[in-house]
Every structure is written in C-alpha cells, then in structure tokens.
Amino acid sequence: MRVERYTSVDKFLTDHREFLLQHEAENNLPLGLSMRIQNGWMPANAPFLAAIRDEQGTVGVAVMTSPHALTISVLRDASLANQAAEALANYVHSHKLELSGVLSVPATTTAFCEIWQAKTGKQALLSMHERIYTLTEVIPPAPIAGSLKQARNTDVEWLGEWLKAFHDEALPTEPNWDWQAVAERQVATGSAWYWEIDGKPVSSLASSRPTINGICIGAVSTPRHFRGRGYASNAVAALSQHLLNQGFRFCMLFTDLSNPTSNKIYQSVGFKPLCDIDQYRFED
C-alpha cells in the first residue's frame, strides 16, 4: 500500500472525485474542502492532498488544511483501516509534516492514532465524537414569529462576536481565528444566515462546503438568553428548505453527540443519522 501526494487540486479531484462520490455525504469534508480550494479558496498553508492506494486502486484519500486536523475519507473497505492508517502515518512522519489531529470514521481514527502515538510519542485525545446527518425533506417545526434572513455587511460586527462565542463554547480545542474576518467572508459569499424577530437576530447559522449534490449547514448558534424558544429549529428548517429549493439534493450537518439537545432538534426537522465521526487532537 502506498501514498500518492498531489500538488494540483484539479488532478486530485480528476483522479478521486468518483471515489469520494460513492459516499458523498460521509466524505463531505474532504470533498467539500478540495472543491473549495479548486474554486479559489486559499488556506493559510499549502493544503495536503493525498490518496492511499493498493494494487486494486484507491483505498482512501486524505486532505488537510493546516492547522486543522488531517481528514481521512471513508475507506474502500473498512478491513483495510490498519494498513491504510499505517501507510498514511509512515508517509506523514517521513515527510516531517505537523499534525494537530485526525478526523475520520472511528475505525480509521483509532488505527491511525495508535500508529501515530507509537511513532511520535504524542498523546491522542478525543476532541469530539460527532455524527453526520443528512436531510432530503424538511419536517416543518411548530411555527414561531420571525423569518430567515441572509446576513449583510451591516451584520458583520455582531456576527463575528457570535461566531467567537460559538467557537469558545462548542469547539474550544479547535484553532482560533479572526472572527470578524470570518464573518466578512461569510457575508461576502452569501453563506451567513440568521433568524430575525422584530428586526433583531436571535439565532445564526451558515451554509458551507457544497459538494456535487449536497451542502453543509453549520455554526448554528443561539445566545443563551434566546434558547428554548424554537429559533434554531425554525432557522435550520428554513435554510434547509431554501437550499433544497436551490437545487441541492440533500443537506448535511455535523453534531456533537455529547449535546442531546442539538441532536434532537436536527432530527425533529428531518435530519437522519448517517455515520459517526471521531476527531482527535495530538499533544506532547
């Protein structure tokens, strides 16, 4: 088993798009990231794009936009997890690439973490046990006052503050960013949304990383004093319906399985569980 690295995202997607599309929703992160790069997004550091291959062809692919975790696709065959993880870990280690963590289905992350710990002495700590959900038809929630709005330039200041609060509460081990810049980028790309009541935002969310047939919804954030009133449910349902109306066949999202409230909310509006994803971080 060998690892083939790519310097061209066009070549990477030409060679492996069909492989990724066999499990499009499960592979939404490596597929969506590579497509975003192809469409002109420039991460802070040169992306790592690689395929793991054997004599039968592609076993899996790996994508990393440092300082984020190494993302490994669903493998061609789960029984190959140990071999694929060993080949990938050997390559990354021999090329002296820095890893902040790894993200994939549990069998793959477990195998990779064991090998990486043995090679580097670094400890693998579970950052989050997640689940990917998909939606093809919206179940309308109980109606409430307000409506879905697309964020504009005048919303950047409060949106940046809300994104930072979301990060600090839900993703404290993930890299921190200039959240005002993130908000500006979301507004500029038309991916920032919020539920509005009486001219004020009460819950925010974003659409991101479209693939061929689907698109992700994420960063769903409701300030504590607005929670429990159905704002997030209605915002997610409304945005999901809007995206389906735009031509996407399905919507996707990641949930933290330690948060039963969010998992219940998403299922109530039509999201169905697809697979689990584990994210680990590496520390000395």
Beta strands, then each sheet from edge to edge (+ up, - down):
strand 1: 2-6
strand 2: 48-54
strand 3: 57-64
strand 4: 70-72
strand 5: 101-104
strand 6: 123-135
strand 7: 147-150
strand 8: 192-197
strand 9: 200-208
strand 10: 214-221
strand 11: 250-256
strand 12: 272-283
sheet 1: 1+ 2- 3+ 4- 5- 12+ 6- 11+ 10+ 9- 8+ 7-
end
